[in-house]
Amino acid sequence: MSKDQEPARTSAFSRTTITELMIPSYANFGGKIHGGILLSLMDKVAYATASKHSGAYCVTVSVDTVDFLQPVEVGELVSLKASINYVGNSSMVVGIKVVSENVKTAHTKHTNTCYFTMVAKGEDDKPTRVPKLILETATDVRRFVEAIYRRKFKQNYETNLKEIKNNWEKQDIDALLENQRCINKLSKEA
């Protein structure tokens, strides 16, 4: 099959929204909805979106930039809106926006944003090729390009962190820890 004949789908094809009522058992000790509950719901909507796009079983391989912008209250309706923002060979980046709604006042607030990287698996449990993404709108193009940059930033971060770990002895630890909220009790000889 030539590259032009490869299957392709739009972001709209797999766009998914999951809405759930936040019940008291979802609350943390502070009375707000536990972040782990929201992460679980995000994982579900990411799976549904990636599976719809790929037509395959998908697994979560990374979660990037989970921003908790505002707390979610018991009794609110939470809607998780997900779309495919980027596709690689077997991977897909699913962008998720979480919005909560007070059902009494109809007030809505944007509470979370995050990006899940999902990989499609074939019947042999190995990564399988996913359909290309058809970019139909300026938003589709912007999201795809942003995902490319996020991947580059993440690769640079991992490279830089590896370099720091490999050159640990050359670090000026005292200078790095100066004015930080810590007490270094290690002797300089250790």
C-alpha positions as CSV (number, residue, x, y, z in Angstrom):
1,M,0.0,0.0,0.0
2,S,1.5,3.4,-1.0
3,K,1.6,6.3,1.5
4,D,-1.3,8.0,-0.3
5,Q,-3.4,4.9,0.1
6,E,-2.8,4.5,3.8
7,P,-5.9,4.8,6.0
8,A,-6.5,8.2,7.4
9,R,-9.0,9.6,9.8
10,T,-10.0,13.1,11.0
11,S,-9.7,14.2,14.6
12,A,-13.5,14.6,14.6
13,F,-13.9,10.9,13.8
14,S,-12.5,9.8,17.2
15,R,-13.4,12.9,19.3
16,T,-14.8,11.6,22.6
17,T,-16.5,13.1,25.6
18,I,-17.1,11.3,28.9
19,T,-19.3,13.0,31.5
20,E,-19.6,11.8,35.1
21,L,-21.2,13.0,38.3
22,M,-18.7,13.6,41.1
23,I,-20.0,11.7,44.1
24,P,-18.9,11.9,47.8
25,S,-16.8,8.7,47.6
26,Y,-14.6,10.5,45.0
27,A,-13.6,13.2,47.5
28,N,-10.2,13.5,49.2
29,F,-9.5,14.6,52.8
30,G,-10.0,18.2,51.8
31,G,-13.5,17.6,50.4
32,K,-12.5,18.1,46.8
33,I,-12.4,15.5,44.1
34,H,-9.3,13.4,44.4
35,G,-6.8,13.9,41.6
36,G,-6.5,10.1,41.1
37,I,-10.1,9.9,40.2
38,L,-9.7,12.5,37.6
39,L,-6.6,10.8,36.2
40,S,-8.5,7.5,36.0
41,L,-11.2,9.2,34.0
42,M,-8.6,10.9,31.8
43,D,-7.1,7.5,31.1
44,K,-10.5,6.1,30.1
45,V,-11.3,8.9,27.7
46,A,-7.7,8.7,26.2
47,Y,-8.2,4.9,25.7
48,A,-11.6,5.4,24.0
49,T,-10.3,8.2,21.7
50,A,-7.1,6.3,20.7
51,S,-9.0,3.0,20.2
52,K,-11.6,4.8,18.0
53,H,-8.8,6.4,15.8
54,S,-6.7,3.3,15.5
55,G,-9.4,0.6,15.5
56,A,-7.1,-1.4,17.9
57,Y,-6.5,-2.0,21.6
58,C,-4.4,0.8,23.0
59,V,-2.2,1.2,26.1
60,T,-1.0,4.3,27.9
61,V,2.7,4.9,27.6
62,S,3.1,8.4,29.1
63,V,1.1,11.2,30.6
64,D,2.5,14.6,30.0
65,T,1.7,18.0,31.5
66,V,-1.3,17.2,33.8
67,D,-2.3,20.6,34.9
68,F,-4.7,20.9,37.8
69,L,-6.1,24.4,37.3
70,Q,-9.0,24.5,39.7
71,P,-10.6,22.1,42.2
72,V,-13.6,19.9,41.3
73,E,-16.4,19.8,43.9
74,V,-18.7,17.0,44.9
75,G,-21.9,17.2,43.0
76,E,-20.4,18.7,39.9
77,L,-20.7,17.1,36.4
78,V,-17.2,16.6,35.0
79,S,-16.9,16.4,31.2
80,L,-13.6,15.1,29.7
81,K,-13.2,16.2,26.1
82,A,-10.6,14.3,24.2
83,S,-9.2,14.4,20.7
84,I,-6.3,13.0,18.7
85,N,-3.7,15.7,18.4
86,Y,-0.9,13.8,16.8
87,V,-0.1,10.4,15.3
88,G,3.2,8.7,14.8
89,N,3.6,5.1,13.5
90,S,1.9,3.3,16.3
91,S,1.6,6.2,18.8
92,M,-1.1,8.8,19.3
93,V,-1.2,11.9,21.5
94,V,-4.6,12.5,23.0
95,G,-5.3,16.0,24.2
96,I,-7.8,16.2,27.1
97,K,-9.7,19.1,28.4
98,V,-11.6,18.7,31.6
99,V,-14.5,21.0,32.4
100,S,-16.7,20.8,35.5
101,E,-20.2,22.2,35.8
102,N,-22.2,23.2,38.9
103,V,-25.6,21.7,38.0
104,K,-27.4,24.2,40.3
105,T,-25.9,27.4,38.8
106,A,-24.8,26.1,35.4
107,H,-21.4,27.7,36.1
108,T,-18.6,25.9,34.2
109,K,-14.9,26.0,34.8
110,H,-11.9,24.5,33.0
111,T,-10.2,22.3,35.6
112,N,-7.6,20.2,33.9
113,T,-5.6,19.9,30.7
114,C,-3.3,17.0,29.9
115,Y,-1.8,14.9,27.1
116,F,-1.7,11.1,27.0
117,T,0.5,9.2,24.6
118,M,-1.2,6.0,23.6
119,V,0.2,3.1,21.5
120,A,-2.0,0.8,19.4
121,K,-1.4,-2.9,19.8
122,G,-2.1,-5.6,17.2
123,E,-3.4,-9.1,17.8
124,D,0.3,-10.2,18.4
125,D,0.5,-7.7,21.3
126,K,3.1,-5.7,19.3
127,P,2.7,-2.0,18.3
128,T,0.7,-1.7,15.2
129,R,0.5,1.1,12.6
130,V,-2.3,3.7,13.1
131,P,-4.2,5.7,10.5
132,K,-2.8,9.1,9.5
133,L,-4.5,12.1,11.0
134,I,-6.3,14.4,8.5
135,L,-5.8,18.0,9.6
136,E,-9.0,19.8,8.7
137,T,-8.9,23.0,10.8
138,A,-6.4,25.6,12.0
139,T,-6.9,24.1,15.5
140,D,-6.0,20.6,14.2
141,V,-2.8,22.0,12.6
142,R,-1.9,24.0,15.8
143,R,-2.4,20.9,18.0
144,F,-0.4,18.7,15.8
145,V,2.5,21.2,15.7
146,E,2.3,21.8,19.4
147,A,2.6,18.0,19.9
148,I,5.7,17.9,17.7
149,Y,7.3,20.6,19.9
150,R,6.3,18.9,23.1
151,R,8.0,15.7,21.9
152,K,11.2,17.7,21.1
153,F,11.1,19.4,24.5
154,K,10.7,16.1,26.2
155,Q,13.6,14.6,24.2
156,N,15.8,17.6,25.1
157,Y,14.7,17.3,28.8
158,E,15.6,13.6,28.9
159,T,19.0,14.2,27.1
160,N,19.8,17.0,29.5
161,L,18.8,15.0,32.6
162,K,20.9,12.1,31.4
163,E,23.9,14.4,30.9
164,I,23.5,15.8,34.5
165,K,23.3,12.3,35.9
166,N,26.4,11.2,33.9
167,N,28.4,14.2,35.1
168,W,27.2,14.3,38.7
169,E,30.6,14.6,40.1
170,K,31.3,17.8,38.1
171,Q,28.2,19.5,39.5
172,D,28.7,22.5,41.9
173,I,26.2,21.0,44.4
174,D,26.8,23.7,47.0
175,A,26.0,26.5,44.5
176,L,22.8,24.6,43.3
177,L,21.6,24.1,46.9
178,E,22.4,27.7,48.0
179,N,19.2,29.6,48.8
180,Q,17.1,26.5,48.5
181,R,14.8,25.2,51.3
182,C,17.0,22.3,52.3
183,I,19.7,21.5,54.8
184,N,22.6,19.5,53.3
185,K,24.1,17.3,56.0
186,L,26.4,15.4,53.7
187,S,30.0,16.0,54.4
188,K,32.1,17.2,51.5
189,E,34.2,14.1,51.8
190,A,31.3,11.7,51.2
